[in-house]
Amino acid sequence: MIYYEHPLNERIRTLLRLEDLFNKMEFFSKKDSAIEHHSFLTALFEVLEITSRADIKSDLLQELERQKQILENLRRNPAVSENALDEILDNIKITFREMLDISGKVGEHLRENEWLMAIKQRVGIPGGVCGFDLPSYHYWLNLDPIERHRDFNEWLAPLLPIRNAFGIILFLLRRSGKTLRYVANQGVFQQAGADYLAHMLRLKVNNDLPCVPEISANKYALNIRFIPAHSGMKNKVYEEDVEFEVTFCNL
């Protein structure tokens, strides 16, 4: 099975993008080649772009506090595991304190690094980080990988509370909500007048099917079209019936 996630507001869209970028940084930071380490920096610069556009720190702190209050109220529910509840609440409290310790804007320690910002400026130019453009960067990419790993740890450490915070929120989001089974007749599913609100949709589809979902959703209607996975025709619809599950995730 394969999951397709569709955020229904800008806040969740931002968190999913950050999650994707941090996953890439984690992957590439464990490698040793210069090309892979360049990919790490590219993802790091994208994180900086996202965090510069919104007050991520304030939003995450507010959501962590809200989730803490919701979870505390679940102590009265006998169906909830006390140990599991304590574990997630402890994680929230620790992450909340770590977030408060972040001084200034998220990623400010990177923006103050002139060497990194010079590279960031060139990354947006096609082929702009060749050795003749940035000899100091070329030198760094030829250092022993251990030294580059040391730099990664230094650059990432102040960002870890952010990763932990959105990780907790997305963990809770993905495990919330109601899951229903549907069939898209001849590749099309429509539902109007939904009596629920969601922050994110999670579609579960058999990965043997040669099609992918195109999702359009708002508080009035949900529309899903399954289109052939390798078709160059955007308006072409997969003509077979498609069984799928959808979870309406809500914080």
N, C-alpha and C positions, 0 to 999 in steps of 0.2 A: 504494500500500500504506500501511497505517497500523499503527503499533506501539502495543501496550498493555503497560505494564510493571507487574509485580506483585511487590513486595518480600516476602521470606519471613522477615525478622526486623526488629526494631525499629530497629536501627542503620541499615540501608539505607533503611527508611521515612523516617527522620529526614533522611538525606542527600538523598533525592529531594524532600522538602518544602522543604529549604533551597535546592536548585537551582531549584525553581519560583519561590520568592520572590525570589531574586537575579535571575532572568531578568526578573521583573516590575519590580524596582527599576531594572535597567539600561534597560529599555524606557521607563519613565515619567521617569527622570532626564534623558533626552535631549529630552523635550518641554518646552513652554514655558507651558502653561496652568495656572492655579491648581488646577483639578480633577484634572489629571494628576499634579501635584506632591503633592496630598493622597493620591492612590493610592500614590505612592512611599512616603510616610510610613506609610501603613497596612501596606504590605508590610514596611517596616523594623521596625515594632513587632511584627509576627508573628515576624520573625527573632529579636528579643529574647526573646520568649516561649519559643521553641524552645530557644535557647541557654542560657536560665536553668534549664531542667529537667534538663539532662545536662551532663556534663563533655566537651563537644564537642572542646575543645582536646586533652585527653589522648587521647581515642579516635582522633582524626585523626593525632596524632603516632605513636601505636603502629602504626596501619595503614600509614602512610607508611614507617616503618622496616621493617615486615614485607614490604611490597611491594618495597622496595629490596633486601632480602636475596634474595627470590625472583628478581628480575630479574638480579641479579649472577650467580646460578647459571646463567642462560641463556646466558652468554658461551661456555659449552662447546658450545652447540647450533649447528651450522653452518647450520641453516635460519633462524636469527634474524639480522636485519639489524643489523650492528654500529652503524651510524649512528643508526638508529631507537632502538636500546637506549640509546645514549649520550644521546640527546636527552631521553628520558623520565627517565632517571636524573638528569640535570642538573636537570630541572624539580623532581624530588622533593627533591634536596639543597637547592636554593634555597628552595623552599617550606618545607621543614623548618626551615631557619635563620630564616626570616621568622616562622614560628609560634612558635619559641622566644623571639622578641623581643616577643611580645605579653605585656604585663604584666597580671597579674590575670585575671579572668574575661572571656570573650569578650563584647564589647559594654559593658564597664564604663564606658567613656568616654561612652556614651550614657545609661546609667542615672544618671550623675552630673550630667547636664544637666537641671536642674529644669524648664526651659521645655518641653523635649521630653516629660518625664515627666508634666507637667500635661496636655499634649495627649493622650498615650497613655491617661491615665485617662478622658478624655472620649470617646475613639474608640469604646470599648465600649458607650456609651450611644446608642441610636437617635437620630440627629439631634443628637448631643451636642456637635458642634463648629461650631455656627452662630456667626455673628459676635458675637451678644450673649452667648454663653457664653464665648468666648475672643477678646476683642478684639485681643490681641497676636498671636494666630495669624492672624486676619483681616488685620491689618496686614502680616504677613509674606507672606501669599498675594498681597498687592497690590504687593509690591516688584517691581522690575525682575527678570525671570527670571534674568538673569546673577547677581544676588546669591543667589538661591535655589540655582542650580547650584553656586555657590561653597560654600554650606553642605553640599550633597549630597556634594561631594568630600571635605570635611572629615570628615563623618560616616562615609563609606564607607571611606576610606583604611585605618583600622585593621582593617577586616573583610576586606580583599582577600586576605590569606594564607589565611583560612578558606575563601573561595570557591575559591582556587587548589587548596587541599588536597582538598576534596571533589570538585572537578572532575577531578583526577588519578585519584582512586579510582573514580569513576563511569566515567571513560574506560576504565580497565583492566577494570572489571567488565563493561561492555557488549561488550567485545571478547574476552571469555573464554567458555568453555563450549562445549557441543555443541548444534548446531541439527538438529532433526528435523522431518519433515513428517507431519502427521496429517490425518484427516478426522473431524469431529464428525458422526456419523450423526443426522440429524434434529435437529441443533443441540446434541447432547449428546456429551461425550467424558469417559471415565473411565479411569484407569490406576492400578492398585493395585500395591503391592510394588515401588515404584521402587528401583533399586539405585544411585542417585546422590543427592547432596545439592547444593542450590543456594542461593544467596543471593537470587537474583531470577530471575523468568521474564520473557521478552520474547516476546510473541505478535505475529506478523506476519499481518495479514488484509487481503484486498482491500477497499479503502475504498468500492467500489461496493456491497458487501453492506449491506443495511439492518438490521444487527444489531450488537450489542456483546457482548463476553465477560464473564461473571461467573466469577471464578476462586476456587477454594478449594483450597489446597495445604498439605500437611505432609509429614513424612518417610515417611508410610505410603501416601498416595494423592494423586492429582491429579484434580480434578474441574473441568470447564469446561462452562458452559451458555451458549449464545448466545441472547440475548433480543432481540426487536424493538427497534430503536433509539428509536422514538417511541411505544412502547406504554406506557400507564398501568398495565398489569397486570404486576406484578412477577414473578408466577409463570408467565407465559406464555413458552413456548420457541419460538424460530425453528424452523420445521418443515422447512426444507430442509437438505441436507447442506452442511457448511462446511469447505472446505479451509483449513488454516492451518499456519504454521511456528511452532515454539516453541524458543527458545534457553534452555538452563539455565545461567545465568550464575553463576560461582563465583569468588571472589577467591582 
